[in-house]
Amino acid sequence: MEITFGNSTFLPIFSLLLCVCSGCHGCMDEERDALLQIKDSINSPEGTAFSSWYGEDCCQWEGVQCNASTARVSSIFFNYRRDPSLLENWYPNATLFAQFKDLEILHLPGNRIAGFTSPEELHSLKRLQQLNLQDNSIENASHLCWGKGALPSLYYLDLSGNNLQGFIPECLCDSLLLKQLILFDNHLHGKISPCLSNMTALQYLDLSNNQFSDSLPTFPFHNLPSIDTLILSWNKFRGKFSFSIFANLSKLSHLGISYNPYLELETESRTCFPSIKLIELSLAGCNLRKLPRFLSWQNNPKTLDLSDNLLEGNIPSWLMHNATLQLWVRGNNLSELLYLSASDNGFNGGIPPSFGRLKRLQSLDLFGNKLHGEIQHLLTSNTSRLQYLYLHDNNLRGDALPRNLSFSKLEVIHLGNIPHWLCQMRHLEVLDLSRNNLSGHIPDCFDNITSWSDFCHGHYLYFSFLDLSSNRLTGSIPVQITQLIALRALNLSHNKLFGELSPELTKLTGLEVLDVSHNKLFGELCPEFTNLTFLVIFNVSFNNLSGTIPVGYQFSTFGASSYIGNPGLCGNPLSRNCGVVVGKPPKSNGN
């Protein structure tokens, strides 16, 4: 219909609106075209990313979010989309991203980006707040120089896991409103660029895992009044270091200086710095022989990591009165400890009897030492709150649980042998006895552990697993294991188990991992195994199984490696056709 006034003809108003709204596809035509060009670029020459994109409305495409009122692209999440088989680096054209005038979030991690062509074109992204380029291949800092005054709204920049060389690029300091700067895991060296001190809005700065080798006191940290988290670990900083350089940083709560072996930390200063109130402090691997007195005025730390140092003697009494809940240190007797980790230290002798008096202890980690003797004095009524016990890779024994003692909360336990009292641990949820050179039969009392047989039990339900792999266990798989319906993972591989692979295992419908490979099991895989629809890992290789491999559901996703080493098995995915008669292997007697 047309409306005529004199010699002029007017289209109806709704037709005009149709022209203005770019065809009403749900997103702007120029933005849809830019996305399609980016797709072609990231897939060059033969990638398959974004194969799910279809339809005209790019706001519905995977990895794209639009503003509900303007229909303009506001967020792009193209995380790890470049095909790993494409060995060439990717140089995206910044001009394509410049089309997204309302873009606020741009995440491009893990795409082998080596730099942008025409990076100055990014200056038009006035609303961009977050830029994530981690785990790429950027070496040349010039690819990050998008022009002074560009990206005025940017507050988050992640360049971790790239190949940045040399000094911190000065052009990064142009982003004066930046609050979070992450340069972890690059190849930056020399001194920290002084221009960073101009970024007074910084709250989070991570320079860890680089090659910085300057003296820390030369950088004016006092110019960063908003800093909350400062991570300088895994570098080569040199010279004497005092906590006084952070004296004016009243908001600093998380500080990491670990593994700077050439740094000399001052330990004897009695100067109090009341403005510093740390919640987390990491001083691991700093060759400390004494604890810094600075710690005696810190009443708020929740985590203190002093591992891999040269500490000797006792832990000072002033540390015992602090509110530390997680202390990673050796040789202490803090009665209020909740977590104690002293693994991989080469300690020998028995477990100190004083550990049995840690009434609030919830987690004890002593694995990877040379401890020997009994563990009974550790399991006392005083330690009944213990939930996590890691004692593997030692020479400990624990054949009997003290009478009338029940650990109702013990949920995770790693030992070097199978004690008879395990079946009394009704709340046990994770049992890992792998690689312990164990022999004998699997106990037939695991069905007493109610957390493994009750779907409604426990807050770690999705982590419930039993791992007895890589031992010398013999006998058959106890039928009681088929009652543990709450198990998520069962690993009995690399043992000497024999007998039939019981169809009763199909009752464990919540299993995500079932591995019985490298044993002497025989029989057939019954069709009911396809009822295990949550299976992600299934491995019965290198046994004496026979018959047809079940078909359907998850079983269509398992490759030949799940079944090889069974001469009697046939059917997909093996190349052996079930039409060929193959003699069943003899049943093993376990010898």
N, C-alpha and C positions, 0 to 999 in steps of 0.2 A: 504494500500500500504506500502511496506517495501523497504528500500534502503540498499543494501548490498555492503560492501567494504571488500574484503577478507573473513575472517571468522566471521566478525562483522555485526550485523543487527541493523539498526537505525530506530526508529519510526519517522514519520514526526514531524517537529518542533511544529506544532499546537497541536499535541497530547500531547507532553510534556507540553505545556502551560496549557492544560486542567487539567493535573495532578497537576500543581502548584497552580492553582486557586481554589482548594478545591471543584471542581465539579461545580463552577460558580453558586452557589445558591444565590449570592448576599450578603452573610455574611459568616463569618468563621464558620466552623463546630464546633470547640470547644466553640465558643461563643454562637452558637445556642443551643448546648447541655446544656451549663451553664444556659441560659435563661429558658429552659424547666425544669431544676432542681429547679431553683428559683420559677418557677410557681408551681411546685409540693409542694415545701416547704411552700410557702405563703398560699396555699390552704389546707394544712394539718389541720384536717383530711378530711373535706368535704366542702371546699370552692369552689367558682365558678369563681374566678378572671381570667381575660384574656381568657375568652371563645371565644373571637373574633380572637385569634391567629390561623392562618391557613397558609398553604403554606410553602415552604422551605426558603424563603427570610425573615429572622428575622428583617431586616432593615425596613420592611413594617409593623411590628407588633405594636400594640398599646403600647405607652409609651416608645418606643425604637427609637433612632435616630443614624444614622451611618455617618461616614466621607465619603463624596462623592467620594474621590479619593482612599481611602484604603479599603472601605467597612467594616471597623471595627466599633464596637459600640463606640459612643462618648458620648451619653447622655442617661440616664435612668430616666424616670419620673414615678415611681410607687406610685402615691399619693393616699392614703386612699383606698387601694385595698383589704386589708384583710377583709374578710366577718365579719361584726359586730356580727354575730351569733356565731362566733368562739371565745369563751370566753378565751381560753388559750393564753398566751403570745407567741410571735414568737421569736425564736433565730436563725436568718439566719446564715448560714455558710459563713464566710468571704472568704473562699477558692473559692467559686463560683464566687464572684465578682472580685476576683484577676485574673480571666481569661480575663478580659477586659483591655488589656494593654494600649489602647488609650482613656480610659474613662476620660472625663473631668467634667461631671456633674452627680451626683448621688443624686436623690431626693426620699426619702422613708418616707415621713410624714404620720402619722395616720395609722400605720400598727401594733400597739401593740408590737413593737419591745422592748424586755427587755434587749437585749444585743446581741453581736455577739459571735459565737463560733470561736475560732482561730482568734481573731481580729488582731494579728500580721501579718496575711496574706495580710492585706490591704496595707502593705508597698510597694508592687509591683505596686501600682497605682501611678506611678510617675507623671502622667499628670493630676491627679484629682485636680480640682479647686474649685468645689462647693460640699458640703456635707450637705444635709438637712435631719435631723432626728427629726424634731419637732413633737409634739403631739404623742409621743410614751410612753413607760412604762419603760424607763431605770432608774434604781435606783443605781446600782453599777457602780461607775466611772471606775473601772478596765476594763469594757467592752469598754471603749473609748481609752484605751492605746494601740495604734497600733505600738508602738516602736519609739525610738528616731531617728529623721531624716527621718521618714516615711512621706509620702504625702508632698513632698517638694514644690509642686505647689499650695497647698491648700490656698485659700484666703477667703473663705466664709464657716462658720460653724454655723448651726442653731440647737441648742439643746433645744429650748423653749418647754414648755408644757410637760416636762417629770417628773420623780419623783426623780431627783438627790438629794441625801442627803448629809448633812455635808458640808465640805469645797469644794471649787472649786478644782477639780482634777489637781494636779500638772502636769500630763502628757499632759494636754491641752496646757501648756506653751511651749511645744516642737515645736509647730507650729509657729515659729518665724516670718513667712511671712504672717500670718493671718491678714486680713484687717477688717473682719466683724465677730464678735463673739456675738451670741445671746443666753443668758441663762435665758431669761424671763420665769417666771411662773414655778419655781422648788421649792425645799425645802432646798436650800443652806442657810447656816447660818454662824455665827461667823464673821470673818473679811475677807475682800477681799484678796485673795491670793497674796502675794508680787510678785510672779513670773510673774503675768500679766504685771508688769512694764517692763519686758524684751521684751514684744511684741511691739516693737517700731513702727511697721508698722500699728498698729490698727488704723482704722478710725471710726469704729462703734462698740460701746460696750453697750449692753443692759443687765443690771443685775436686772431689776425691778421685782417686785412681788416675792420676796424671803424673807428670814428671817435674812438678814445681820444686825448685831447689833453693829459693831465696831464704833470707831470714824473716820469720814471721813478724817480728816487731817493726819492720820497715813499712808495713802496710797500715794505713790509718783506719783501723777498724772502728774507731770512735766516731767516724763520719757516717756510720750505718746505724742510726738510732732505732730503727724499726726491726732490726734483724732478730728473728726468733730461732731460726735453725741455721747453723753454720757447720758444714761438713768439709774437713780438710784432710781426711784420712787417706792412707795409701799414696803418699807423695815422698819427696826427698828434702823436705824443709830442713834447714840447718841452723846451728847456733843455739844460744840460750833462749829459753822461752819461759815467760812468766804469765800467769793468768791476769796480771795487772793490765795487759793490753785490752782486756774485755771489761775493764772496771766500770765504764760508763754505759754498757749495753744492758739496760735494765729489763729489756724484753727477751733477752737471750735465754732459752730454755733447753735447747738441744745442741750439744757441742760434740763433734767427733774429731779427734786428733790422732786416732790409732794408726799404727804401722808407719810411723815416721822415724825410722831407726837412728837418723842423724840428729834428731832434735833433743836438746838437753833441757828437760823439764825441771824447773825450780821446785824443790820439795820442802825447803826449810823456812820459807818466808812465812812470818806470822801476821802479815798484813791482812786485815779483814776487808772483804769486798761485799758489803751488804746488798749492793744493787744487783749482784748476779744471783739468780735463783734458778739453778739448773734442775730440770726434770730428768734429763738423760745425758750421761757423760761417758764417752768411750775413750779410754786411754790404753787400749790393748796394744801390745807390741811396741812399746816406747822405751824398753830397756830400763824400766823403773826398778830401783832397789828399795826405795821407800815410797810410801804414799805421800802425795803433796798435802801439806798442812792446810792448804786452801780448802780441802774437802771437809775439814772439821767445822766450817761455818755453813755448809750446805745441808739444810734440813729437809729439802724437798725432793731429792732425786728418787726416781722410781726405778731407774736402771743405771747400774754402774759396772762397766766392763773393764776389768784390770787383768784380763787373761794374757798369756804369752809375754809376761814380764819376768823380772829377776827378783821378785819379792822373797824375802826371807823372814823367818821369825813369825811372831803372832800378828794378827790384825789388831791395830790400835783400838783402845777402848772407845775413843771418841767416834769411831765409825760405827760401833755397835749401837750407839744411841741415836743414830740417824734413822730417818724413815724409809730407808732403802728396802724395797720389796724384791728386787731382782739384783743379786750380786753375783757377778761372774768373776770368781777369784778362787785361789786354792788356799788350803791351810788355815781355815777359820773355824770358829766355834760360836757362831751367832745363834743364840737360842730363839730369836724371833724370825729367822730366815724362812721365807716361803719357797725360794728357788735356790738351788746350789748346783753349780756346774764346775767340775774339775776334770773333764775328760781329756784324753790324749796328753797326759803330762808325764807318763813314765813312772808314776808313783808305785812303790812296792810295799810289801807288808800287808797287814790286815786292814779292814775298814775300822777307823778309829771308833772306840766305844762311845765317844762323845756324840757321834752322829745319832745314836739311839736316843739322845735327850733333846733332839730338835722337835719340840712339840708342835710347832706350826708348819713344819716342812711339808710341802705338797709335791715338790719335784726334786729328785736327786739324780744327777748325771755323773757317773764315774766310769763310763766305758773307755776302753782303749788305754788302760793302765796295766800294771803288773801286780795287781792286788791278788791275794790268795787267802785261803782260810774260809771259815763259815760266815754266813750272813745272818745267822739267827739273832745275834745281839743288835742288829740293825732293825729287825722287825719286832718292835716292842709295843707295849700299850701306849708309850709316849708318841710313837710315830704313826698312830692310827689314821692320821689325816693324809698320809702319803697316797698320791694318785698316780705319779709317773716315776718309774724306777728304771734306770738305764745302767746295767752292770755288765753288758756283754763285752767280749774281747778282754776278759780277765781270767783268772784261775780260781774263781770262787766256787764254793759248794753251798748247797742249801737243800738238804734232803728231807728236812722235817720242819713243819711250822710249829712254833711254840704252842703248847696246848692252850685251849680256851682263847685264842687270839683270832680275830676276824677283821680283815681289811675290807670294810664295806665299800670304800671309795677307790680302791686300787684299780685303775683302768688301763694303764699302759705299762708293760713290763718287758724288759729285754734282759735275758740271763745267758749264762754259758752252758747250762744243763737243764734238764727237765725235772724240777722238784715235784715230789708227790703231792704237795699241798696246793698246787695250782688249781685243782678242781674245786677248792674251797673258795676261790676268788669269784664269787657270784656276779660281781659287777665288772669283771675284766672285759675290756672291749677290744684291745689290741694286744696280740701276743706274737712276738717276733723272736723266734729261736733259730733263725736261718744261719748257715755257715758256722756251726758250732761243733762239728765232728761228732754229733750225737748218734747213738746206736740204740738197738732195742725196738720195741713196738710203740706205736702211738697210743697214749692212754685212752681207755674206753670210758672215761668219766667226764669228758668235756661237756656232755649234756647237762651237767650240774651248773654250768655257768649260764645263769638265766639271761644275761645281757646278750648272749648269742642265740637265744631261742625265743626271744620275745620282741616282736616288732615295735612294741610301745615303750621299750626300755631305753633309757640313756639319751643324753644329748649329743653323743658322738656316734649316733646310729650309722651315719653314712661313712664312717671310717672304721667300722668294726671289721677286723680281719685276723686271720690265723695264717702265719707263715712259718712252716717247718722245713723249708727248702734247703737243698745243698747240705744234707747230712748223710748218715748211713743207716737210716731207719728201715726196718724190715717189717714183715707181716702185712696184713691186709689193712685197707682203710676201714676203721671202726664204723659200724653202722650208726653209732651214736652221733657221729659227725653230721649225718643226714638230718638230724633233728635241730641243727643250729640255723634256723630259718632266717635269723637276723644278720647272718654273715654277709658282708659285701665282697670280701676277697678271700679265697682259699688257695694257698700255694703249697703244694706237697712235692714239687718237682725236684729232680736230681737226688733221689734216694734209691732204695732197693725194695720198694713196696711191690707186693705181688697180689694176685687174686683178681677177681672180676671187677670191672668198673661198674659199680652198683647203679641200677636205674633209680635207686632211692635218692641219689644226688640231685635228681631233677626236682625234688621238693624245695631245694634252696633257690627259690624263684627270685630272690633279691640279689643274687650273685652278679657282680660286674666283672670279676676276675676269677677264672678257674684254670689252674695250671697244675697238671699231674704228669708233665712230660718227664722223660728220662727215668722211667721206672721199669717194672716188669709186669705191668697190668695186661690182662687179656680179656677176651669177650667182645661184644659188639656195642656200638653206640646206638642205644635205643632211640626211636623217633621222638620220645618225650623230651630229649635234651633241647629240642627247639622251643620248649616252653620257657627256657631261661632267656627271656626277651631283653634283659638288661645287660647281657654279656657284652663287654667291650674287648676282653682278652680271653681267648679259649685256646688251650694248648694241650694236646694229648700225644705229641710227637715222641718217637723213639720208645715205644712200648711194643706189645705183641697183640694189638687190637686187630679185629677183622670185621668183615661185612661192609655194608653200604653206609657212606657218610650221610647223616640226616640232611634234609633240605628244607629251607624255609626260615623266615624271620632273620634273626641275627646270623644264622649259619651261612647265609649267602654272602656275608661280609668277610669271612675268614679265609685266608689264603692257604696255599699248600703247605707252608711252613708249620701250620697248626697240626698237620697230620703225618708229615714225612717220618720215615723210620718205622712204619707199621706195615710189614709186607702183605698183610691180609686185608688192608683197607682199600676200598675202591670208590669211584664216583668223584664228581666235582668237589673240590678244585684239583684233585689229583689227576694225572694223565691216565691212570689205570682204569680201564672200562670194566664195569661190573659184569659185562657179558662174558669176560674171560674167567674161566674157572681157576681160582687160586686156592691151593690147599691151605686150610687154616693152620696156623702155627700151633705146636703142642703147648698145652697148658704148663706154665712154669710151676715148679714146686717151691720156688724161692731160693734154691741152692745155686 
